[in-house]
Amino acid sequence: MRQNNIRSTWFISEIWAENFHKEIQKAFEADYIIGVSEKQFAPTDYITREQAAIIIVRILNIKGNESGADVFIDRNQISRWSKEYVGIA
């Protein structure tokens, strides 16, 4: 579980006014979710396939498989940072 640090401080302040902040904070501290950058979380944005894949793989605690992403027609548009997650999800 994550300890309180600078990164979790920005996270808490960004979502504090949202109704679902407690649930998001729990998922963040469990490493199931991450922000869209080192300084932004964006809890009200639509979730992408890449982001959903990361969440699923992290919750299930399974190892990624980058080559698995090759089955998708749009494989060249899958971000490098998410390929191993999309490939296994």
Backbone hydrogen bonds in HBPLUS format (Angstrom, degrees):
<---DONOR---> <-ACCEPTOR-->    atom                        ^
c    i                          cat <-CA-CA->   ^        H-A-AA   ^      H-
h    n   atom  resd res      DA  || num        DHA   H-A  angle D-A-AA Bond
n    s   type  num  typ     dist DA aas  dist angle  dist       angle   num
A0002-ARG N   A0029-GLU O   3.02 MM  27  4.91 160.2  2.06 135.4 141.8     1
A0009-THR N   A0005-ASN O   3.06 MM   4  6.28 140.2  2.22 146.3 158.1     2
A0009-THR N   A0006-ILE O   3.08 MM   3  5.01 125.4  2.39  93.7 108.7     3
A0010-TRP N   A0006-ILE O   3.22 MM   4  6.65 155.6  2.28 157.6 160.3     4
A0011-PHE N   A0007-ARG O   3.22 MM   4  6.41 156.9  2.28 142.7 149.6     5
A0012-ILE N   A0008-SER O   2.90 MM   4  6.05 163.1  1.93 146.8 150.2     6
A0013-SER N   A0009-THR O   3.06 MM   4  6.25 167.9  2.07 151.5 154.7     7
A0014-GLU N   A0010-TRP O   3.00 MM   4  6.08 153.2  2.08 147.5 153.9     8
A0015-ILE N   A0011-PHE O   3.28 MM   4  6.50 153.1  2.36 150.3 156.0     9
A0016-TRP N   A0012-ILE O   2.93 MM   4  5.61 121.1  2.28 147.1 160.6    10
A0018-GLU N   A0015-ILE O   2.86 MM   3  5.30 152.3  1.94 118.0 127.2    11
A0024-ILE N   A0020-PHE O   3.16 MM   4  6.37 165.2  2.18 158.8 163.4    12
A0025-GLN N   A0021-HIS O   2.91 MM   4  5.96 160.5  1.95 146.4 152.1    13
A0026-LYS N   A0022-LYS O   3.05 MM   4  6.26 156.1  2.11 144.3 150.1    14
A0027-ALA N   A0023-GLU O   3.10 MM   4  6.36 163.2  2.12 148.7 152.7    15
A0028-PHE N   A0024-ILE O   2.87 MM   4  6.07 155.1  1.94 152.7 160.2    16
A0029-GLU N   A0025-GLN O   2.90 MM   4  6.06 166.6  1.91 153.0 156.1    17
A0030-ALA N   A0026-LYS O   3.02 MM   4  6.19 138.4  2.19 141.7 152.9    18
A0032-TYR N   A0027-ALA O   2.94 MM   5  5.24 153.9  2.01 167.7 162.5    19
A0031-ASP N   A0028-PHE O   2.99 MM   3  5.09 158.9  2.03 108.4 114.0    20
A0036-VAL N   A0040-GLN O   2.83 MM   4  5.74 126.5  2.12 131.4 147.8    21
A0037-SER N   A0040-GLN O   3.25 MM   3  5.20 144.6  2.38 150.9 143.6    22
A0045-ASP N   A0042-ALA O   3.28 MM   3  5.62 167.9  2.30 113.2 116.8    23
A0052-ALA N   A0048-THR O   2.93 MM   4  6.15 163.1  1.96 151.9 156.8    24
A0053-ALA N   A0049-ARG O   2.92 MM   4  6.06 156.0  1.97 147.3 153.8    25
A0054-ILE N   A0050-GLU O   3.11 MM   4  6.39 157.4  2.17 146.9 152.2    26
A0055-ILE N   A0051-GLN O   3.09 MM   4  6.37 163.0  2.12 151.1 155.2    27
A0056-ILE N   A0052-ALA O   2.96 MM   4  6.19 168.4  1.97 155.7 158.5    28
A0057-VAL N   A0053-ALA O   2.97 MM   4  6.08 172.4  1.98 155.4 157.6    29
A0058-ARG N   A0054-ILE O   2.94 MM   4  6.03 159.9  1.98 149.7 155.6    30
A0059-ILE N   A0055-ILE O   2.92 MM   4  6.07 162.2  1.95 152.6 157.5    31
A0060-LEU N   A0056-ILE O   2.96 MM   4  6.12 162.9  1.99 152.3 157.2    32
A0061-ASN N   A0057-VAL O   2.86 MM   4  5.77 115.0  2.29 132.0 148.1    33
A0062-ILE N   A0057-VAL O   3.25 MM   5  5.62 157.7  2.30 147.0 153.5    34
A0065-ASN N   A0084-GLU O   2.83 MM  19  4.49 155.1  1.89 130.9 126.9    35
A0068-GLY N   A0065-ASN O   3.02 MM   3  5.46 143.4  2.15 110.8 121.5    36
A0069-ALA N   A0066-GLU O   3.15 MM   3  5.80 159.5  2.19 116.9 122.2    37
A0070-ASP N   A0067-SER O   3.09 MM   3  5.57 162.5  2.12 113.2 118.8    38
A0072-PHE N   A0069-ALA O   3.28 MM   3  5.98 168.1  2.29 119.4 122.8    39
A0075-ARG N   A0072-PHE O   3.12 MM   3  5.05 146.5  2.24 116.9 113.3    40
A0077-GLN N   A0074-ASP O   2.77 MM   3  5.45 161.4  1.80 126.2 132.8    41
A0078-ILE N   A0075-ARG O   3.35 MM   3  5.35 160.9  2.38 100.6 106.2    42
A0082-SER N   A0079-SER O   3.01 MM   3  5.53 156.3  2.07 114.5 121.9    43
A0085-TYR N   A0082-SER O   2.99 MM   3  5.35 127.8  2.27 109.4 123.4    44
A0086-VAL N   A0082-SER O   2.90 MM   4  6.10 168.0  1.91 166.3 170.3    45
A0087-GLY N   A0083-LYS O   2.83 MM   4  5.80 156.4  1.89 148.0 155.3    46
A0088-ILE N   A0085-TYR O   3.29 MM   3  5.45 140.4  2.46  98.9 108.8    47
A0089-ALA N   A0085-TYR O   2.94 MM   4  6.00 152.4  2.02 150.7 159.1    48
